[in-house]
């Protein structure tokens, strides 16, 4: 029952993130996307700052100067810059499909930088998944859009963030980590404004965009809360694959809201990425269970 509840919560969280992306893309048509990110960062900073203080966490501590914590925040900036820009400037279905390669890049980074053992099956799955990314981007072909590389930058940044998180000392709470993730989102928004992504001047939002910004904040915070609940009550091996449901919701949003029509290359590439990612998660879970059984036997 816990795994069922966890899976449902994960699907709801992914639906929430897809809706948040929809709001951001809609707003980016009339407001600078950097302004939107600053607003979301401020809202999340206030919420998670209050939550951290409520549980007695210190918002400023020498422990927060740990290299892994600083690296995580730097990667957060890069990942958000890339993915939010991709959402604003490219089809939401394309950006979301490429984003699904993040777990594969995390596994790749864990092998290259953290010394984790990755067998030939997972290496093959990673290579196949990256081939799926190239099918979507199609470098060298007439349909290639250089702006699609923004999503790749987002994947690299978010994967680096997840890898750095594994090296953060346990004394730094999840609430502190999340608080600073939203703090650096404010910086990210300022950089987007400076770069002029969909505009570099602060504008007064109209009523419709104000409701969209509020919706993005509420839905985004709710989705984050749901994903935390999902990972706490269910087994990761069961719950984690349901992260890929975000792509399904993104495709629905893209087709219905933005009248996108993903081509065959994009759909096939997305299926390859998702299939490779699910296999990698299944393989990691199986190896983890084998290690636990061996440890108990000893």
C-alpha positions in Angstrom: 0.0 0.0 0.0 2.9 2.4 0.8 4.4 1.8 -2.6 1.0 2.4 -4.3 0.6 5.7 -2.4 4.1 6.7 -3.1 3.7 6.0 -6.8 0.5 8.0 -7.0 2.1 10.9 -5.1 5.1 10.8 -7.6 2.7 10.9 -10.6 0.8 13.9 -9.0 4.1 15.6 -8.3 5.2 15.2 -12.0 1.9 16.5 -13.1 2.4 19.5 -10.9 5.9 20.2 -12.4 4.5 20.0 -15.9 1.8 22.5 -15.0 4.4 24.8 -13.5 6.4 24.6 -16.7 3.3 25.4 -18.6 2.7 28.6 -16.6 6.3 29.6 -17.0 6.2 29.2 -20.8 2.9 31.1 -21.0 4.2 34.0 -18.9 7.5 34.1 -21.0 5.4 35.2 -23.9 4.7 38.6 -22.2 7.1 38.9 -19.3 10.9 38.4 -19.1 11.4 34.8 -17.9 14.1 36.1 -15.5 11.4 38.1 -13.7 9.3 35.0 -13.3 12.2 33.0 -11.9 13.0 35.8 -9.4 9.4 35.8 -8.2 9.4 32.0 -7.8 12.7 32.1 -6.0 11.5 34.8 -3.6 8.3 32.8 -2.9 10.2 29.5 -2.3 12.8 31.3 -0.2 10.2 32.7 2.2 8.3 29.4 2.4 11.2 27.1 3.0 13.1 29.7 5.2 10.1 29.8 7.5 9.8 26.0 7.4 13.5 25.6 8.3 13.2 28.1 11.2 10.1 26.3 12.4 12.1 23.1 12.8 15.1 24.8 14.4 17.4 24.8 11.4 20.0 27.6 11.1 19.8 29.5 7.8 23.4 30.7 8.2 26.1 28.3 9.5 29.8 27.6 8.8 28.7 24.1 7.7 27.0 25.6 4.7 30.4 26.5 3.3 31.1 22.8 2.7 32.5 22.5 -0.9 29.8 20.0 -1.9 27.1 22.4 -0.7 28.6 25.3 -2.7 29.0 23.0 -5.8 25.4 22.0 -5.5 24.2 25.6 -5.6 26.5 26.5 -8.5 25.1 23.5 -10.5 21.6 24.5 -9.5 22.2 27.9 -11.2 23.5 26.3 -14.3 20.7 23.7 -14.5 17.9 26.2 -13.9 19.4 28.7 -16.5 19.5 25.9 -19.1 16.2 24.3 -18.5 14.1 27.4 -17.9 15.6 29.0 -21.0 14.7 25.9 -22.9 11.1 25.9 -21.6 10.8 29.6 -22.7 12.5 29.3 -26.2 11.8 25.7 -27.4 8.8 23.4 -27.5 8.0 22.2 -24.0 7.7 18.6 -25.2 11.3 18.7 -26.6 12.8 20.3 -23.5 11.0 17.9 -21.2 12.0 14.9 -23.3 15.7 15.9 -23.1 15.3 16.5 -19.3 14.5 12.8 -18.8 18.1 12.0 -19.6 19.2 13.5 -16.2 19.2 10.2 -14.2 21.4 8.6 -16.9 23.9 11.5 -16.7 23.8 11.2 -12.9 24.8 7.5 -13.2 27.5 8.5 -15.7 28.8 11.1 -13.4 28.8 8.8 -10.4 31.0 6.4 -12.3 33.4 9.1 -13.5 33.7 11.3 -10.5 32.4 9.4 -7.4 34.1 6.1 -8.1 30.9 4.1 -8.2 30.9 0.8 -10.0 28.9 0.7 -13.2 28.7 -2.5 -15.1 28.6 -3.0 -18.8 24.8 -3.2 -18.9 24.3 0.2 -17.4 27.0 1.7 -19.5 25.2 0.4 -22.6 21.9 1.8 -21.3 23.6 5.2 -20.8 24.9 5.2 -24.3 21.5 4.2 -25.8 19.8 6.9 -23.7 22.3 9.5 -25.0 21.6 8.3 -28.5 18.0 9.1 -27.8 19.0 12.6 -26.9 20.8 13.0 -30.2 17.7 11.8 -32.1 15.7 14.6 -30.5 18.4 17.3 -31.1 19.6 16.0 -34.5 22.9 17.9 -34.7 24.1 18.4 -38.3 20.6 17.9 -39.7 18.5 20.6 -41.3 16.0 20.5 -38.5 18.7 21.1 -35.8 17.8 24.0 -33.5 20.8 25.3 -31.5 18.4 26.5 -28.8 17.7 22.8 -28.0 21.2 22.6 -26.5 19.8 24.8 -23.7 18.0 21.7 -22.4 21.2 19.7 -22.5 22.9 22.4 -20.4 20.1 22.1 -18.0 20.5 18.3 -17.8 24.3 18.7 -17.1 23.6 21.3 -14.4 20.9 19.3 -12.7 22.9 16.1 -12.8 25.8 17.9 -11.2 23.5 19.2 -8.6 22.3 15.7 -7.7 25.8 14.3 -7.6 27.0 17.1 -5.3 24.0 16.4 -3.1 25.3 12.9 -2.4 28.5 14.5 -0.8 26.7 17.0 1.4 27.3 16.2 5.1 24.2 14.7 6.9 24.3 17.6 9.4 22.9 19.9 6.7 19.2 19.3 6.6 17.0 18.9 3.5 15.2 22.1 4.5 18.4 24.1 4.5 19.4 22.6 1.1 16.0 23.5 -0.4 16.0 27.0 1.1 19.3 27.8 -0.6 18.1 26.2 -3.8 15.4 28.9 -4.0 17.9 31.6 -2.8 20.1 30.8 -5.8 17.0 30.8 -8.0 16.8 34.5 -7.3 20.4 34.9 -8.6 19.5 32.7 -11.6 16.5 35.0 -12.4 18.8 38.0 -12.2 21.2 36.4 -14.7 18.4 35.6 -17.1 17.3 39.2 -17.0 20.9 40.3 -17.6 21.2 37.9 -20.6 17.9 39.3 -21.9 16.2 35.9 -22.3 12.7 37.0 -23.5 13.4 40.5 -22.2 15.7 42.4 -19.8 13.3 45.0 -18.3 11.1 44.4 -15.3 7.4 44.8 -16.3 4.2 45.1 -14.3 2.3 41.8 -14.9 -1.3 42.0 -16.0 -4.1 40.2 -14.1 -3.8 37.0 -16.2 0.0 36.8 -15.8 -0.3 37.5 -12.1 -2.6 34.6 -11.6 -0.2 32.4 -13.7 2.8 33.4 -11.5 0.8 32.7 -8.4 -0.3 29.3 -9.9 3.3 28.4 -10.8 4.5 29.2 -7.3 1.7 27.2 -5.5 1.8 24.3 -7.9 5.6 24.1 -7.8 5.8 24.2 -4.0 3.0 21.6 -3.8 4.8 19.3 -6.3 8.0 19.6 -4.4 6.1 18.6 -1.2 4.5 15.6 -2.9 7.8 14.3 -4.3 9.3 14.4 -0.8 6.4 12.5 0.6 6.6 10.0 -2.3 10.2 9.2 -1.7 9.7 8.8 2.0 6.8 6.4 2.1 7.6 4.2 -0.9 10.6 2.1 -2.0 12.7 4.1 -4.4 13.0 1.2 -6.8 9.2 1.3 -7.2 8.5 5.0 -6.9 11.4 6.5 -8.9 10.4 5.2 -12.4 7.2 7.2 -12.1 9.3 10.3 -12.5 9.1 9.7 -16.2 5.4 10.4 -16.1 6.4 14.1 -16.3 7.1 13.5 -20.0 3.6 12.3 -20.6 2.1 15.3 -18.9 4.5 17.6 -20.8 3.5 16.1 -24.1 -0.2 16.5 -23.2 0.4 20.2 -22.3 2.4 20.8 -25.4 -0.2 19.4 -27.7 -3.3 20.9 -26.0 -2.1 24.2 -24.7 0.7 25.1 -27.2 -0.5 23.2 -30.2 2.8 21.4 -30.5 3.2 18.4 -32.8 6.2 16.4 -31.8 7.7 14.6 -34.8 8.6 10.9 -35.0 12.3 11.5 -34.1 11.3 13.3 -30.9 8.8 10.6 -29.8 11.2 7.8 -30.6 14.1 9.6 -28.9 11.9 10.2 -25.8 10.9 6.5 -25.7 14.6 5.4 -25.9 15.6 7.8 -23.1 12.7 6.7 -20.8 13.4 3.0 -21.5 17.1 3.3 -20.8 16.4 5.3 -17.7 13.9 2.8 -16.3 16.3 -0.1 -17.1 19.1 1.7 -15.3 16.9 2.3 -12.2 15.8 -1.4 -12.2 19.4 -2.6 -12.6 20.6 -0.3 -9.7 17.8 -1.6 -7.5 18.6 -5.2 -8.3 22.3 -4.8 -7.5 21.4 -3.0 -4.3 19.2 -5.9 -3.2 21.9 -8.4 -4.0 24.4 -6.4 -2.0 22.0 -6.3 1.0 21.4 -10.0 0.9 25.2 -10.7 0.7 25.8 -8.4 3.7 23.1 -10.2 5.7 24.5 -13.6 4.8 27.9 -12.5 6.3 
